[in-house]
Amino acid sequence: MTRPTVALVDLNAIVDNFLLAQSLSAEGQCVAVVKANAYGHGLVAVAKALAKVAPVLAVARIDEAKLLRAAAIATPILLLEGALDDAELQCAAQLQCWLVIENENQLEAISRVELVRPVKAWLKLDTGMHRLGLPVQRALAAHDILSASANVEGDVVIMTHLASADEPDTDSNHQQSSVFLEAVKTLNRPLSIANSAALLAMPRARAQWNRPGYMLYGGNPLSSASNNTPGLKCAMTFKSRVISLRTIEVGERVGYSGSWCAQRRSVIATVAAGYGDGYPRGARNGTPVLVRGQRAFLAGTVSMDMISVDVSDLPDIAIGDEVILWGDGLSVDEVAQCAGTIGYELLAGMPARTPRQYIELGSSE
Ligand SMILES: Cc1ncc(COP(=O)(O)O)c(C=O)c1O
């Protein structure tokens, strides 16, 4: 048996999902968000694929931008939290990054420092999330400072971020959008509001620039749904194999602390994937997995390297059978729900221990 536990990443699915995102906003363009190791899918491989279709990539940290440039990716890179100090600011300019300016320190720094080359600036306004962004009352003045700076080239893009885009009907989304549009209405500059959820479900939030991340990987960013979103293709198949099998009697228990107790004579398959491989330790008894394509259910506490699965209802399970922890037919969002978390956390938390294998562009496995 070759190493059984892998994350198989379909780069074609990611590119197709980007094209779908792009098609949702005919007038706007999309920045492809690849932070956090491309949501666990592998930064460089994913960015190389997306660079074929996306005009801009977005990351959270300067180190991520460095990795992209070291891999000879020349696409503009938007730094979503901006530069954290003068050294990063200069480095970002050298790397030809686009910079979010979201607080007074950053505004002051970009006005003061002499950059090796001018950068494109995205002015971020805080319209109610209170995490990043200048107050909306500063919009006009901050815009004027940036526009007048020799360090800034081209039109300043004005952006904001919605706190509850995953629940599109929430009042706060409408409030934030209204506050934003009111604050920038005299500026006549390109705007950016939407992440994946807003792009999918809030037409009003679509603008000249949109910033999809999670949907590029096939996840459903809307909190109401647990299935893969229609039209989006699942990019990661997290899979392993059955490595041991046993039959246990009524009343016998499985795994650490014996949290699962057989109510009938049961066949238990041990699968080589645990929390050390990226499977959530919080997954409850009954969390689905696909064994040879059919649903079976987690039985007992997740171990570091293994889980136990009740396969009593599946015929002829054997050692070596393929097990899908999430992928096509079992969304990461559904597994996350069973673990009391969100798919974002499971994907972004995929450890290096689990090898990423790629279906390259133009091939089908
Ligand atoms: C400012 C900003 N824009 C866009 C995104 C992408 O969000 P999503 O992955 O929900 O599409 C993020 C992600 O956290 C973000 O912080």
The ligand as a Tripos MOL2 file, in Angstrom:
@<TRIPOS>MOLECULE
LIG
   16    16     1     0     0
SMALL
NO_CHARGES

@<TRIPOS>ATOM
      1 C1        -10.7560   41.2440    3.1930 C.3       1 LIG1
      2 C2        -11.1110   39.8820    2.7110 C.ar      1 LIG1
      3 N1        -11.6240   39.7460    1.4780 N.ar      1 LIG1
      4 C3        -11.9580   38.5270    0.9950 C.ar      1 LIG1
      5 C4        -11.7950   37.3900    1.7390 C.ar      1 LIG1
      6 C5        -12.2160   36.0590    1.1730 C.3       1 LIG1
      7 O1        -13.3040   35.5800    1.8910 O.3       1 LIG1
      8 P1        -14.0210   34.2190    1.4780 P.3       1 LIG1
      9 O2        -13.0040   33.1670    1.6510 O.co2     1 LIG1
     10 O3        -15.1460   34.0800    2.4230 O.co2     1 LIG1
     11 O4        -14.4490   34.3710    0.0620 O.co2     1 LIG1
     12 C6        -11.2790   37.4890    3.0280 C.ar      1 LIG1
     13 C7        -11.1350   36.2980    3.8440 C.2       1 LIG1
     14 O5        -11.0480   36.2610    5.0260 O.2       1 LIG1
     15 C8        -10.9240   38.7740    3.5270 C.ar      1 LIG1
     16 O6        -10.4170   38.9260    4.7590 O.3       1 LIG1
@<TRIPOS>BOND
     1     1     2 1
     2     2     3 ar
     3     2    15 ar
     4     3     4 ar
     5     4     5 ar
     6     5     6 1
     7     5    12 ar
     8     6     7 1
     9     7     8 1
    10     8     9 2
    11     8    10 1
    12     8    11 1
    13    12    13 1
    14    12    15 ar
    15    13    14 2
    16    15    16 1
@<TRIPOS>SUBSTRUCTURE
     1 LIG1         1 GROUP 0 **** ****
